[in-house]
Amino acid sequence: MTDFLIYDVKVAVLIAVFYMFYRVLLAKETFHRVNRVVLLATAIASFVMPFCVITLHETVMMPMPQVDVEVGAAVAEAVAPQTPWWQIVLPVLFFVGVAVVLGHTLLSIIRLVLLIKRSEQHPLQDGIIVCVTGNTAMSPFSWMHYIVMNRSDYEESDASVLAHERGHIRLRHSWDVLLVDTLTALQWFNPAMWMLRSDLRAIHEYEADAAVLSQGINARQYQYLLISKAAGIGGYYLANGISHSILKNRINMMLHTKSNRSRLLKVLAFLPIIAVALAVNAEKVTEVKYINTSSAEETVVESVPVETVLLETTKTPETALVTDMVVTDTVKANTNSVSAPIFDVVDEMPQFPGGHNALLEFLTKNIKYPKSAEKEGIQGRVIVTFVVDKDGTINNQKVVKSVHPALDAEALRIVGSMPKWVPGKQNGQPVAVKYTVPVTFRLQGGDSEVAKYEGTIKYDPESKSQLNELVIVGYDQKPASHVSIAYDTKNTDKHPLVIVDGQTIEPEKIKDIDPKTIDHIDILKDKSAIEKYGEKAKNGVVVVTLKKKK
């Protein structure tokens, strides 16, 4: 959702820039058809251009020093990331605004359809249908291929009125209105979009007026007609009708000297604007080729496009066992940055507090092997890039080589949890530098040895449902880890019920069970436990099923 809002802000900026240049260059010219095309084209282009990204490629060769780190099993409480309040409030406000504008448009369509259905309809030879309404105060207007007027206007059959509304229908102005109103719903917060919409409506009237005058109708008489009809009742904002709000501008435009055709060259001014917009939206993709420097010959062992984000998730994994970490130098920055420049190599490279060994110690102590990946026996190397900002903070973490969603998420989490670094310096000044950390997740003993059912069942004596969860803490290895239940020894009335192959046992005796004999463990809590095992299961039930003996 945040990405969509950023996209919509980019669209808003483009619309504002295009509309500003339109007002300066073309708004006062009499090229009504050209002005109409420019407004429609720039509105549509503003929504399309953020997707037009010019990509430049660069390859950087880098050494690959490698350090293997063995980490023992650990259980840690995972803290779920909190979503900032503005990431919740802004999307809600945005979609409320969209719903209001679209609802208004839909209501206007319904009112028009109902009015047309209830009117007396008179088809004309050119396919246009004149709808006569009994509301004597209603001014004439058109929508799609319908002309709506009161009975008095219909009986007068004023050629100027029919010519004006026929001009709207022939030029398909109703479709313009529907398109722009839909785009306005997505840009309801943007004043430039509303002004563009208003100017387009005015151009529609200029075009219709020109269609009337082109038939030889007296301009002064036509202007008097507009003044007399402008006081009528409207209310159908999707329709093309006579409105007093722009009547003065319409009369001035009729009296305006036609613009010299050479002024059409002003349209070319939009080309450099489009070029600048595409250049600002361009990005550089740097491919890092890691070189194995341990052999006599330099051998390229891997190529990673560092700006291609394959996965970026905040899911927090739960357990950790073995990691194989590789720390490399920095890589080339994304030149699409709109803030401070990001460097690849600087005079003084950024450092983790305490140096490289302290970084490895931090990763070793804090990384947790995702339980879902552990159960499935998934291993592999995830490569994460991040930026050490000029104040030492870590940001812009990205997965540039994905293995599995759970492993990717853990690699992002551990990078995001690092403390402030000592920032890099260029010419004695702190600068932002990009850094790369490839993290290899490897199960102890290889692919064949995957964690099974041995573990610890956490027990919280303060909660109403005392039994919480099963957490894997070991591997199927020798010597085997024991199975245990953590509980409050002082409050025996709060112990969970433990059942092994249908037999109830004391909780402390579960440690005597050989983990390799366990087929599976089920945990029941709250109502489901009481319904199956009665009141004695009020603190939860641990149901252990052993493997059948052959």
Secondary structure, DSSP 4 states (H G I P E B T S, - for coil): -HHHHHHHHHHHHHHHHHHHHHHHHTTTSS-HHHHHHHHHHHHHHHHHGGG---EEEEEEEEE---EEE----EE----PPPPPTHHHHHHHHHHHHHHHHHHHHHHHHHHHHHHHHHSEEEE-TTS-EEEEES-TTBPPEEETTEEEEEHHHHHHT-HHHHHHHHHHHHTTHHHHHHHHHHHHHHTTT-HHHHHHHHHHHHHHHHHHHHHHHTTT--HHHHHHHHHHHTTSB---TTSEE--GGGHHHHHHHHHSPPPPGGGGGGGGGHHHHHHHHHHHT-EEEEEEEEEETTSSS-EEEEEEETT---B-------EE--EEE------PPPTT-SSS-EESS-SB--B-TT-HHHHHHHHHHH----HHHHHTT--EEEEEEEEE-TTS-EEEEEEEE-S-HHHHHHHHHHHHT----B-EEETTEEEEEEEEEEEEE--TT-TT----S-EEEEE-TTSSS-EEEEEE---S-SSPPPPEE---TT-GGGPPEEEETTEEE-GGGGGGS-GGGEEEEEEE-HHHHHHHH-GGGTT-EEEEEEPPP-
